[in-house]
Amino acid sequence: MMSSSANCLTVPSVVNGPSRPLWSVMIPTYNCATYLREMLASVLMQAPGPEAMQIEVVDDHSTNDNPEAVVQELGKGRVTFFRQPQNVGQLANFETCLLRARGQLVHLLHGDDAVKDGFYRTLQRAFTEHPEIGAAFCRHIFMDERGQRQEISPLEQDEPGILENWVERIAEAQRIQTPSIVVRREVYERLGAFDHRLSWCEDWEMWVRLASQYPVYYEPEPLAMYRRHSASNSGRHIHTGENIRDIRRAIDIYRSYLPNDLFERVSPKAKRYYALYAITTSRELAANGDRSGAFAQLREALRCSVSPSVIGAIVGLVARHLCSGTKRRCRREARQQSA
């Protein structure tokens, strides 16, 4: 394992045998049965038989809806259902998915996301043709709560294939949404599961850890869909600034397993990138009247980086949007961080 066993769950190996499927499509859910039907339909329309693909919904003790009824209605016995005896939280529910996965290839797919036709066929080909890879991912489409498409993730390279210098690129910023990536189960067995010290960017740290040890394949066709919610767990973390604090924790964690010269090269870029991201988020929050959230983002931006570009962006934002009291607080934070 790359991280301490105290911080990452150990994923035990699964015995190979004729009954072991190639795929495990593991679907963590919590109070999202409204979207579960659409998601399951997107998987079932392209799924091989149960001998080749395990499909299971792992529900974190939903209280607002009935995901089991949706599974029974749409899955018709093809999809299994596991309900946590009590709410355990997102990270522990993800861990349950990994522990219950029996397949060689694991796809974690949120209950409110979806995949397009060809996702499994295309990524399976990547693993068949490149047995050395630890994971493969595709571009993803962002959609809103109503399923309307918003944008497509940036293109990493023009052609399908193994990514060059991927560990450096992924360590600079999160570039993968969970529904778009498939990981060999043996990778989780070797590296451990998601890090317990993180609450917002645990997936980013996992992909950096993976890229530090394995080649990663990229498919430029957008075959996964990721749903954004205004009142999501991410939204709450953004309001308090916890999202940026978690970024700093993740950077401290990956220091332990990246070569020192690589870390020294990428960590300032990552901190500057997320400081500027926080400033952009602050601008959006201020425009929506959330001054508390806006200031929280500015405070965390300064704790990430005091580069000239960051300071200039903050000064410009404060001058345009925020009150004089916030200006004084931001200047005080800048002086303290520069000292």
C-alpha positions in Angstrom: 0.0 0.0 0.0 1.1 3.5 -0.7 -0.7 5.0 2.3 -0.8 4.0 5.9 -3.2 1.2 6.7 -4.6 3.4 9.4 -5.9 5.8 6.8 -6.8 3.5 3.9 -9.0 0.4 4.1 -7.2 -2.8 3.0 -9.1 -4.5 0.1 -8.7 -8.3 0.3 -8.2 -10.3 -2.9 -10.9 -12.3 -4.5 -10.2 -15.9 -5.5 -10.1 -16.4 -9.2 -12.4 -19.1 -10.6 -14.8 -19.9 -13.4 -17.6 -18.1 -11.7 -15.8 -14.8 -11.2 -17.1 -12.1 -13.5 -14.9 -9.7 -15.5 -16.9 -6.7 -14.4 -18.3 -5.3 -11.2 -20.5 -2.3 -11.6 -21.0 -1.1 -8.1 -23.5 1.7 -7.6 -23.4 3.6 -4.3 -26.6 5.5 -3.6 -28.2 7.8 -1.0 -31.6 9.4 -1.4 -31.3 9.5 -5.2 -33.9 7.0 -6.3 -35.4 9.7 -8.6 -32.3 9.3 -10.8 -31.6 5.7 -10.2 -34.0 4.4 -12.9 -32.2 6.4 -15.6 -28.8 5.3 -14.4 -29.7 1.6 -14.2 -31.3 1.7 -17.7 -28.0 3.2 -19.1 -26.1 0.2 -17.7 -28.6 -2.6 -18.4 -28.9 -1.6 -22.1 -25.3 -2.6 -22.7 -24.6 -5.1 -19.9 -23.5 -8.7 -20.7 -25.0 -11.5 -18.6 -24.4 -12.0 -14.9 -21.5 -14.5 -15.6 -19.6 -11.5 -17.1 -20.9 -8.6 -15.1 -21.9 -8.1 -11.5 -24.3 -5.2 -11.0 -25.1 -4.2 -7.5 -26.7 -1.1 -5.8 -25.2 -0.4 -2.4 -27.6 2.0 -0.5 -26.4 4.1 2.4 -29.6 3.7 4.3 -31.7 6.1 2.3 -34.6 7.7 4.2 -36.2 10.0 1.6 -37.0 7.4 -1.1 -37.0 3.6 -1.9 -34.1 2.6 -4.1 -34.8 -1.1 -3.5 -38.2 -0.8 -5.2 -36.5 0.8 -8.3 -33.9 -2.0 -8.4 -36.7 -4.6 -8.2 -38.8 -2.9 -10.9 -36.0 -2.2 -13.4 -33.4 -4.9 -12.5 -35.9 -7.8 -12.5 -33.4 -10.0 -10.6 -30.4 -8.9 -12.8 -29.3 -6.2 -10.3 -28.7 -7.1 -6.6 -29.3 -4.7 -3.8 -27.5 -4.2 -0.5 -28.7 -1.7 2.2 -26.5 -0.5 4.9 -28.0 -1.2 8.3 -27.4 2.5 9.2 -26.1 5.5 7.4 -22.3 5.2 7.2 -21.4 8.2 4.9 -20.1 8.4 1.4 -16.6 7.1 1.9 -17.6 4.1 3.9 -20.3 3.3 1.4 -17.7 3.4 -1.4 -15.5 1.0 0.7 -18.5 -1.4 1.0 -18.8 -1.3 -2.8 -15.1 -2.3 -3.2 -15.3 -5.0 -0.6 -18.5 -6.5 -2.3 -17.1 -6.2 -5.8 -16.1 -9.7 -7.2 -15.1 -8.7 -10.7 -11.6 -8.1 -12.2 -12.6 -4.6 -13.3 -14.4 -2.3 -10.9 -16.7 0.6 -12.1 -18.0 2.8 -9.3 -21.0 4.6 -10.7 -23.0 7.0 -8.6 -26.7 6.4 -8.5 -27.5 9.8 -10.1 -25.0 9.5 -13.0 -25.1 7.5 -16.2 -23.0 5.9 -19.0 -23.6 6.1 -22.7 -23.8 3.1 -25.0 -20.4 1.7 -25.7 -18.8 2.6 -22.3 -18.2 -1.0 -21.2 -17.3 -2.3 -24.6 -14.8 0.5 -25.3 -13.0 0.4 -21.9 -12.9 -3.4 -21.9 -11.0 -3.3 -25.1 -8.5 -1.0 -23.5 -7.8 -3.5 -20.7 -7.6 -6.4 -23.2 -5.1 -4.6 -25.5 -3.1 -3.1 -22.6 -2.8 -5.6 -19.8 -0.2 -3.4 -18.1 -2.6 -0.6 -17.3 -4.1 -0.1 -13.8 -7.1 2.0 -14.9 -8.8 3.4 -18.0 -11.1 6.4 -18.2 -13.0 8.4 -20.8 -14.1 12.0 -21.2 -17.2 12.9 -19.2 -20.2 15.1 -19.8 -21.5 17.4 -17.0 -25.2 17.5 -16.7 -27.5 19.5 -14.3 -30.2 18.2 -11.9 -32.7 18.0 -14.8 -30.3 16.0 -17.0 -29.5 18.9 -19.3 -26.0 18.7 -20.7 -23.7 21.6 -19.6 -20.2 20.9 -20.9 -17.7 18.2 -21.7 -14.4 17.7 -19.8 -11.3 18.9 -21.5 -9.6 16.7 -24.1 -6.5 15.0 -22.6 -5.2 13.7 -26.0 -6.6 13.3 -29.5 -6.3 9.6 -29.8 -7.1 6.7 -27.5 -4.1 5.2 -25.7 -1.9 5.3 -22.6 -1.3 8.8 -21.3 2.2 10.3 -21.2 3.4 12.0 -18.0 0.0 11.3 -16.5 1.0 11.3 -12.9 2.4 14.9 -13.2 -0.8 16.1 -14.9 -3.2 14.5 -12.5 -1.2 15.7 -9.5 -1.7 19.3 -10.7 -5.5 19.1 -10.7 -8.4 16.7 -10.6 -9.3 15.8 -14.2 -11.4 12.6 -13.7 -15.0 12.2 -12.5 -15.6 8.8 -10.8 -18.3 7.5 -13.2 -15.8 7.8 -16.1 -13.0 5.6 -14.7 -12.6 1.8 -14.4 -10.0 0.3 -12.1 -8.5 -3.2 -11.9 -9.6 -4.6 -8.6 -6.1 -5.8 -8.0 -5.0 -2.2 -8.0 -7.3 -1.5 -5.0 -5.9 -4.7 -3.4 -2.4 -3.4 -3.7 -2.8 0.3 -3.0 -5.8 0.3 -0.6 -9.1 2.1 -0.8 -9.8 5.9 -0.5 -8.0 7.8 2.2 -10.0 8.4 5.4 -8.3 11.8 6.0 -10.1 13.3 3.0 -13.8 14.2 2.7 -14.1 16.2 -0.6 -11.2 15.1 -2.9 -10.6 11.5 -1.8 -11.1 10.4 -5.4 -8.4 12.8 -6.7 -5.8 11.5 -4.2 -6.7 7.9 -5.3 -6.1 8.7 -8.9 -2.8 10.3 -8.1 -1.8 7.3 -6.1 -2.8 5.0 -8.9 -1.0 7.0 -11.5 2.2 6.9 -9.5 2.3 3.1 -9.8 0.5 2.2 -13.0 0.0 3.3 -16.6 -3.4 4.8 -17.3 -5.4 4.6 -20.5 -7.5 7.4 -22.0 -10.5 7.2 -24.3 -11.4 10.7 -25.8 -15.0 9.8 -26.6 -17.3 11.2 -23.9 -19.0 8.0 -22.6 -19.9 8.9 -19.0 -22.3 11.5 -17.6 -21.7 13.2 -14.2 -24.6 15.1 -12.5 -24.1 18.3 -10.6 -26.4 19.3 -7.8 -26.7 22.8 -6.3 -27.4 21.3 -2.8 -24.9 18.4 -3.0 -22.2 17.4 -0.6 -19.8 19.4 -2.8 -22.0 22.5 -2.4 -21.8 22.3 1.4 -18.1 21.9 1.4 -17.7 24.8 -0.9 -19.8 27.1 1.3 -17.4 26.4 4.3 -14.2 26.3 2.3 -13.6 22.7 3.3 -13.1 21.8 -0.3 -9.9 23.8 -0.5 -8.7 22.7 2.9 -9.1 19.1 1.7 -7.1 19.9 -1.4 -4.2 21.0 0.8 -4.5 17.8 2.8 -4.4 15.7 -0.4 -1.3 17.5 -1.5 0.4 16.8 1.8 -0.6 13.1 1.5 0.8 12.6 -2.0 4.1 14.1 -0.9 4.7 10.8 0.8 4.7 8.7 -2.4 5.7 11.0 -5.3 9.4 11.5 -6.1 10.6 14.6 -4.3 11.6 16.4 -7.6 8.2 15.7 -9.0 6.4 16.9 -5.9 8.4 20.1 -5.8 7.5 20.7 -9.4 3.8 20.0 -9.3 2.7 21.0 -5.8 3.0 24.8 -6.3 1.1 24.4 -9.6 -1.6 22.5 -7.8 -1.9 25.0 -5.0 -2.0 27.9 -7.5 -4.6 26.2 -9.6 -6.9 25.6 -6.7 -6.3 29.0 -5.3 -7.6 30.5 -8.6 -10.4 28.0 -8.6 -11.4 29.2 -5.1 -11.4 32.8 -6.3 -13.6 31.9 -9.2 -16.0 30.1 -6.8 -15.9 33.1 -4.5 -16.9 35.4 -7.3 -19.9 33.1 -8.1 -20.9 33.0 -4.4 -20.7 36.7 -4.0 -22.8 37.3 -7.1 -25.5 35.0 -5.5 -25.4 36.9 -2.2 -23.4 34.3 -0.2 -20.8 36.6 1.3 -19.9 34.1 4.0 -19.1 31.4 1.5 -17.3 33.9 -0.7 -15.0 35.0 2.1 -14.4 31.4 3.1 -13.2 30.7 -0.5 -10.9 33.7 -0.5 -9.4 32.8 2.9 -8.6 29.3 1.7 -7.2 30.6 -1.6 -4.7 32.6 0.3 -3.7 29.6 2.4 -3.1 27.7 -0.8 -1.0 30.2 -2.6 0.2 33.8 -2.4 1.6 33.9 -5.9 1.2 37.3 -7.8 -1.5 35.9 -10.0 -3.5 34.8 -6.9 -3.1 38.1 -5.1 -4.0 40.1 -8.2 -7.1 38.0 -8.7 -8.2 38.5 -5.1 -7.6 42.2 -5.2 -9.6 42.6 -8.4 -12.5 40.5 -7.0 -12.6 42.3 -3.7 -12.6 45.7 -5.4 -15.6 44.7 -7.6 -17.8 42.7 -5.3 -17.1 42.7 -1.6 -17.6 45.1 1.1 -14.9 47.2 2.8 -14.9 45.0 5.9 -14.1 41.9 3.7 -11.4 43.9 2.0 -9.7 44.5 5.3 -10.0 40.9 6.3 -8.5 39.7 3.0 -5.6 42.1 3.2 -4.9 41.0 6.8 -5.0 37.3 5.6 -2.6 38.2 2.7 -0.2 39.8 5.1 -0.3 36.9 7.5 0.2 34.3 4.7 3.1 36.3 3.2 4.9 36.7 6.5 
